[in-house]
Amino acid sequence: MAEISIQVNGRQQKHEAEPRTHLGDFIREKSRLTGTNLSCEHGVCGACTVLVDGRPVRSCITFAGACDGHEVTTVEGYNDDPIMSRLRTAFSEKHALQCGFCTPGMLATSRDIVLRLPDADEARVRIELSGNICRCTGYQGITAAILSVLQALRDQPDAQIEALRAAVVQDVQQDWTQNGFTTFEAVQEEVQAPAPVAAAPAASGSADKGKGQAIQGGFEARFPADQVWAFMKDLPKVAGCLPGAIIESQEGATVQGKIAIKFGPMSAAFKGNATLEEDNDRRAAVLRGEGVDSLSQSRARGDVSYQVLPDGDDRSRVEVELVYSLQGPLAQFSRSGLVQDFVRRMIAEFGKNVNLRLEKPLAEGEEPVVAEFNPVKMFFSILWDRFKGLFRRS
């Protein structure tokens, strides 16, 4: 055992601890400050990040003995910090926290970003945050909070914060390795994106793909495959069959528009663009889209892949796969089983509208009308099916 003396949040803390004791354990067990959360204990997730002499450090892999004689600041000690005062307000206003487990470490890293990078843009902020994992928010609110603080300080500089920044610049040449610490520099590497491929969807089910949540479905069409394919590659016609979708403009294979979604308490209207990639030989296409909800500032990205397969001479089947991802406050809904059922119902509703439009084509010059859609009725229908399923299983 060895006596370790650390100034924690302005108060001197002297405790006996084994040389192997990590700073996170020292703070929680010896100083009884439990705001610092331990999770991976491998320095990966960033939840345990605290400030040592004003710099962010992973407390789960930093020995307490290496901090002997140094100043440590935890989430409980930010009350008089001018940067943290702004960040806490911004985190609340931008909905940057949900469960709160990552928040102490996220705030420490955010403070460091505001100090070191006064001109950081969104891309740089996201790189700097890459060492802190959040399983709830989708990072959009956190990024927006930091950017709002940076912009406010550019518009109206704060003398206290400018002084803190000047101190960081003077101290940046100090070699921390002599005290047992190692600093890292974030680097953005150029990565060549693979060429897009229009792939046919698989059988019905759901899978967790690398770029988002995947849901498969499909519907029967009462028309030959060539006729259905001719309809399915016409963007305005297809949009008229999508529940809640409106196309506002079109330029070539790219369209601008919005899609409104209401699911129980969740309501959003994503406005953005989509591009259609066709494979005429296979009667397959991929509609790649992205948009932003103006209310929650959540971002959605999705690929809708579909392929028209012949089913006899006069019928066909359209296999559909939706791969989507959400960032922001609405990200918590993306993996819900109810949401997946909801999307499958929407695919089925889309199929009904396609069949109706093929049976009654629009007259020359007639604008497509947005498909009628009752999300409340569908939502309660799904809940009722789930309720009945409980009794069937019992």
C-alpha angles and dihedrals in degrees: 000000000000133000111247121194117197130164103229117190091339096311123104112241120194118181138152114245139160116264090245093059113122122223092245092056091045091053095046102037104029102030093033092225104141099175089095107084125211118207123143095015088205099091092253109105100045095219092124096051114140134164120261110189087343097308127108114254133176101243093195093066099031116093114234089223090062088059095053107134094012133111119250124192121195131183089274091061103056099091096108096037112113094205094048090049089059094042094051091053092046092048089055095045095046095044091242097158136052118158090012097218094120095037100093092054092039091055092051091052092044091053090053091051092052090049100046103030111042091162098044117142127207094273093054093045090054091050091051091049093050091096092060118072121209119183097189119040105046087232093262094109092044092051091046091051093053093045091050091054092047092049093048090053091049091051094045116012118216116223094214093051093045088055091051090049091051090052090052091052091051092047098045093091092056113114106232093182090083088066095049098264131119125205125207134205119217112235127191112213125205110245122189109226117227118249113265116257125197101226125187115242121248130232121306117290137081133268137179105242125194093252098042148309115324127210125181128202142133147185142224120251121205092217139074117280095246092053093048092047092052088055096043094057093053104094099200091049093047092048090054088061098046111098109246097000125132126182112211100179141357133206114179110304093345125086134188119213148106141257124209121211130185120181117168106297092352118093125170141157112203114202120193145092140293135198127205121218114193135202104189095180091062097030087237134133143174122216108202115194144164134183147164128234107227094210103049097020087229116155125220129195124181145165118209109197120187138170129192112223124189116244103186125315099303105027138058142180127229114211112203133191124184119196111184142165132193129205124191134028092333093056090093089069097054098089098038114129089221090055091051090051088048092054092049089052089051090053089052090048089050090053091053091052092049091053092048092049092049090051092048109029119197117262119248109289094007114139118231114250120225109258113257111249133179106198093176092056091047092047094054090043089058092047090050092051090050090049092051090047091060091059093045091054092048 
